[in-house]
Amino acid sequence: MRAGEVLFVFGWLQVMPLPLPLTFFTPCPALAAALFPPGQPGANRTEGIHPCQKFILGLIWVESPCSSEDRAPASGAGCERSSRSRGVMYPEESVVTEKNGLLEIRWHGRGGQGAVTSAELLARAAISEGKYAQAFPSFGPERRGAPVLAFDRVDARKPVRVRADIAEPDVVVVLDPGLLPIANVTSGLKKDGLVIINTRKTTAEIRSEFGIKGKLATVDATKIAREKLGVPIVNTTMLGALIKATGVVKLESLKEPIEKRFGRIAERNITAMKQAFEDTIIEER
């Protein structure tokens, strides 16, 4: 299966404990077999999953008509892709850059700031460029404002089967600077990793105050969001900063995903993203 096969399922579906009534829901095996017949795309990745979990997974499977199990898509392969859900990619295949291989990105934000949406939009943009991508969140029943994580994997060359949370990211994106004193956002960051922070402070001030290691990029995304959107929601704004600092996808590749996600307010989000792209400062080291 290739990255164009977009699924929306939280990564814990395959490991979640099943309640007793569901375990003994007798139609599950037959329904799961119908949704994942042997030899068909997806069957190999659902081995070992309880039939009821497999059935639930199948209910939200969205498969690309131009998908392939063992062949990477050519860049710019214009396949139509859609999703019946709100639209995060199921953690199945990851995205890489042409030069460096697999790129793993961890988003730090708070509930309601749009970190999960950011991850989703980035993965959709990568897929539109013919890359392999996955995006998924990691949170429980947190209330609005509680810290949340979201993850992206991007690979331009081959499918990636890893579905675990990203413990050693190449890139960390921090949507809320208030997380810096209370969370170890750089935990596991690779030696040559990059940290992108929404802040009014300079890179020198951030490094001095919080001891950030790795390459550092900053942008006042909150200010841009207030000016362009009228609200301090910085998810699309921080996408502009991410693209400026990494080049993981082209800026224009996010236009269609943002339009589909935000509808009538899409243009304002695109404007905010472009402004952040221009304003992001990347520390010279």
PyMOL commands that set and color helices and strands:
alter all, ss='L'
color gray80, all
select helices_A, chain A and resi 11-14+20-23+28-35+44-46+51-59+115-128+177-179+203-210+221-228+235-246+251-279
alter helices_A, ss='H'
color red, helices_A
select strands_A, chain A and resi 96-97+101-110+132-138+147-155+171-174+194-198+215-219+281-282
alter strands_A, ss='S'
color yellow, strands_A
deselect
rebuild
show_as cartoon
